[in-house]
């Protein structure tokens, strides 16, 4: 499948067994985990929620809330993935600057080569109060 470098893609990330994962049927990815800093960034963005819709692109687009910048010279970092660093601090946000983020080789199912920057719009899906109540109840009863 040819990747389009100037496209905007959407991923729905969610917590599964304590890990941040996503599915993409078109790319044969099921419960693809975020690790090595990417999971930490999602924890910070999600603020106790367990689902975040990410819109991503190699180009800046309206509504961008976060940016990660490639630090691997060739786009190939440790373990065949790509090393990035989180650079963007949203105004009035608790997010931090300079968080190392490693993206696994699944990145190349979205991009032909590791882009210099990945621009992200993060939309947190808030837990409903009933959902939190049920989670608390289940946790208490076990």
Secondary structure, 3 states (H helix, E strand, C coil): CCCCCCCCEEEEEEEECCEEEEEEHHHCEEEEECCCCHHHHHHHHHCCCCEEEEEEECCCCCCCCEEEEECCCCCCCHHHCEEEEECCCCCCCCCCCCEEEEECHHHHHCCCCCCCEEEEEEEECCCCHHHHHHHHHHHHHC
